[in-house]
Amino acid sequence: MNSIVELHKVVKIYELGEGIEVQALRGINLKVERGEFVSIQGPSGSGKTTLLNMVGGLDKPTSGKVVIDGTDITPLGEKELARFRREKIGFIFQFFNLVPLLTALENVELPMLFSGKLSDREIRERAIDLLKLVGLEKRMHHKPTQLSGGEQQRVAIARALANEPAIILGDEPTGNIDRATGRRIIRLIQNLNETLDQTFVIVTHDPAVAEASKRRLFMVDGRLESQPPKEVSTVSPDALKAERRQLLLAELLWLKTSLKALEERREELHPEAYRRAFLSYKTRLKKIKKLAYRYASKRREHR
């Protein structure tokens, strides 16, 4: 089997100011083979999101090495990392991150437009095929606000598959939908894993997601374990702050990467499609920056 993910002694330390440090990851070693479906469980603040961000190239380790699909991404610069993420990694977010002004079909087309590897006709055909694959062939011309939460997550999964990534990373993909819909999303991920041999690494609090995976791992105070902890560990407030920062960072970098890719392909896009995508990304980016500022302000107030 071929390794898609290899982490070697990965450590991540965050400085929260006034000499406060949080060791979010403590010497993580991890290998994920092609075609695996791996779930990672653990309480909030245990380091799950930080680990996922390392694998996704959204953050860099303080020490250690991260190898994805044979490429050591640890020394890559931001421009190289952005290109690598577009080509090799698919993301499924808890809150979908769809462009609200675009239809389901246009949302799935975007990553392929950004890559510039396919013709317009090929992009349209593949986007239609992917939406059929996730069971949304009758909803492809609807915008996100016209879709249910489960349907939006299916669009997000189709989008994640668009560029045939080496791995798809999911951060609580069932966390913002009801239980019954969540079960259908789990079955879809299982089916894609089995029929396409698509590699998935999913961070989750949902036991049903973990049970559906082929391998279960557990984050305990920044360490990765193969067995669930015998006792529930207490997570420090500083660790929770670090994890919240990671959630904001992940979406912030994803939005910035998307905006940059949009600018690079501007001349090849239909002006109206460009305008709608640009406006949506900019609006969401402004909101995330505001949340980050509010979070930083609260931290200062409590010092």
TITIKOL-527252 format. One record per residue (C-alpha): z, x, y. Coordinates in steps of 0.02 Angstrom, whole numbers, padded with zeros to 5 digits, always signed. Each point is the difference from the previous one (the first is absolute). Example, Ala and Ser with C-alpha at 12.3 -4.5 7.8 and 13.67 -1.06 7.14 Angstrom:
BEGIN
+00390+00615-00225
-00033+00069+00172
END
This chain:
BEGIN
+00000+00000+00000
-00029+00053+00180
+00142+00007+00123
-00031-00101+00158
+00169+00040+00078
+00102+00159-00014
+00155+00029+00105
+00089+00166-00018
+00178+00020+00064
-00033-00113+00151
+00139-00005+00129
-00002-00104+00159
+00133+00016+00134
+00002-00108+00157
+00090+00044+00159
+00069-00155+00085
+00071+00089+00152
+00171+00070+00047
-00001+00113-00152
-00018-00145-00122
-00112+00040-00149
-00052-00112-00143
-00067+00076-00160
-00115-00141-00052
-00077+00092-00148
+00094+00129-00103
-00116+00111-00103
-00117-00135-00068
-00110+00044-00148
-00125-00133-00050
-00160-00010-00100
-00108-00156-00009
-00149-00002-00118
-00165-00088+00029
+00009-00183-00049
+00189-00015+00010
+00092-00144+00082
+00165+00071+00062
+00138-00097+00087
+00138+00078+00103
+00160-00099+00027
+00154+00036+00103
+00106-00070+00141
-00055+00005+00182
+00029+00174+00068
-00013+00087-00170
-00162+00090+00047
-00133-00112-00080
-00106-00023+00156
+00016+00184+00046
-00063+00046-00174
-00147-00120+00015
-00044+00071+00171
-00004+00176-00075
-00119-00055-00137
-00107-00092+00127
-00013+00147+00119
+00089-00098+00136
+00138+00129+00016
+00025+00183-00045
+00142+00073-00105
+00128+00117+00075
-00031+00108-00153
-00092-00017-00165
-00179-00044-00044
-00099-00163-00012
-00161+00001-00104
-00109-00157-00005
-00151-00009-00116
-00005+00190-00012
+00016+00033+00188
+00156+00079+00074
+00020-00109+00155
+00157+00090+00062
-00090+00122+00117
-00134-00121+00062
-00012-00038+00186
+00005-00179+00066
-00190-00016+00011
-00022+00060-00179
+00142-00111-00059
-00075-00152+00084
-00166+00030-00087
+00090+00029-00166
+00097-00163+00017
-00159-00098+00035
-00090+00071-00151
+00136+00019-00131
+00142-00122+00035
+00010-00188+00011
+00149-00083+00083
+00078-00171-00030
+00131-00045+00131
+00136-00131-00008
-00068-00085+00156
-00184+00016-00051
-00061+00088+00161
-00162-00098+00004
-00103-00006+00160
+00031-00180+00059
-00164-00018+00096
-00106+00046-00151
-00040-00104-00154
+00062+00048-00173
-00173+00071-00037
-00003+00104+00159
+00176+00066-00034
-00055+00063-00171
-00157+00077+00076
+00094+00102+00130
+00055+00148-00109
-00178+00019-00065
-00070-00005+00177
+00125+00135+00048
-00053+00113-00144
-00184-00011+00046
-00056+00031-00180
-00084-00167-00036
-00137-00101+00083
+00041-00165+00085
-00076-00093-00147
+00101+00099-00128
+00159-00027+00101
-00028-00188+00007
-00038-00011-00186
+00152+00102-00050
+00116-00099+00115
-00061-00163-00077
+00023+00070-00176
+00178+00056+00041
+00047-00169+00072
-00069-00082-00157
+00103+00123-00103
+00161-00057+00086
-00049-00184-00011
-00045-00033+00182
-00188-00029-00008
+00024-00172+00079
+00110+00065+00142
-00095+00156+00056
-00055-00073+00166
+00175-00054+00050
+00108+00099+00122
+00176+00056-00048
+00084-00142+00096
-00099-00122-00108
+00063+00079-00161
+00166-00015-00092
+00113+00150-00020
-00059+00026-00179
-00182-00011+00053
+00029+00127+00139
+00079+00119-00124
-00152-00021-00114
-00112+00047+00146
+00111+00152+00030
-00018+00050-00183
-00189-00019+00008
-00001+00107+00158
+00106+00132-00087
-00130+00009-00140
-00148+00012+00119
-00028+00188-00001
+00043+00022-00185
+00161+00094+00036
+00082+00121-00120
+00162-00096+00022
+00064-00160+00080
+00173+00002+00077
+00097-00161+00027
+00157-00019+00106
+00085-00163-00053
-00165-00093-00030
+00092-00158-00053
+00136+00013+00133
-00077-00121+00124
-00060-00138-00118
+00087-00129-00107
+00049+00034-00180
-00140-00098-00085
-00133+00081+00110
+00082+00169-00031
-00021-00023-00187
-00186-00033+00023
-00016+00158+00106
+00089+00099-00136
-00120-00066-00133
-00147+00047+00112
+00065+00179+00019
+00028+00011-00188
-00177-00061-00032
-00077+00125+00123
+00102+00139-00078
-00058-00044-00175
-00182-00046+00032
-00044+00130+00134
+00122+00135-00058
+00060-00002+00181
+00157+00102+00033
+00141-00092+00090
+00167+00061+00068
+00103-00146+00063
+00167+00006+00093
+00095-00161-00028
+00164-00095-00003
-00081-00130-00112
+00055+00017-00184
-00156-00096-00055
-00114+00133+00077
+00100+00138-00085
-00006-00088-00168
-00189-00019+00014
-00026+00186+00032
-00036+00126-00137
+00135+00120+00061
+00157-00036+00099
+00084+00128+00111
+00156-00015+00108
+00046+00077+00167
+00184+00044+00013
+00059+00085+00160
-00163+00094+00024
-00019+00047-00183
-00126-00069-00123
+00071-00057-00168
-00081-00069-00157
+00149-00112-00039
+00086-00129+00112
+00165+00059+00077
+00159-00053-00090
+00082-00034+00167
-00074-00068+00161
+00005+00143+00125
+00052-00029+00181
-00139+00037+00124
+00053+00075+00166
-00048-00085+00165
-00094+00158+00048
-00106-00011-00159
-00041-00181+00042
-00053+00054+00176
-00111+00136-00074
-00083-00126-00116
-00032-00123+00142
-00081+00142+00095
-00109+00037-00151
-00060-00180-00010
-00051+00007+00183
-00079+00171-00022
-00105-00057-00148
-00077-00146+00093
-00018+00100+00161
-00100+00138-00086
-00104-00125-00097
-00047-00089+00162
-00039+00163+00090
-00109+00058-00144
-00092-00167+00000
-00028+00007+00188
-00066+00178-00011
-00118-00047-00141
-00057-00151+00100
-00042+00110+00149
-00096+00122-00110
-00110-00139-00070
-00017-00098+00163
-00187+00027+00022
-00035-00066-00174
+00103-00159+00014
-00053-00166+00071
+00073-00007+00177
+00094-00162-00032
+00074+00063-00165
+00054+00160+00088
+00078-00098+00144
+00100-00114-00114
+00062+00140-00112
+00044+00112+00148
+00096-00139+00088
+00097-00045-00157
+00049+00179-00040
+00049+00036+00181
+00108-00157+00010
+00090+00042-00162
+00022+00182+00051
+00079-00054+00164
+00121-00113-00095
+00050+00139-00121
+00029+00121+00144
+00110-00131+00084
+00101-00021-00160
+00019+00189-00014
+00059+00010+00181
+00124-00142-00027
+00065+00086-00157
+00020+00165+00093
+00090-00089+00143
+00124-00080-00120
+00037+00169-00075
+00038+00071+00172
+00114-00148+00040
+00105+00032-00156
+00024+00186+00031
END
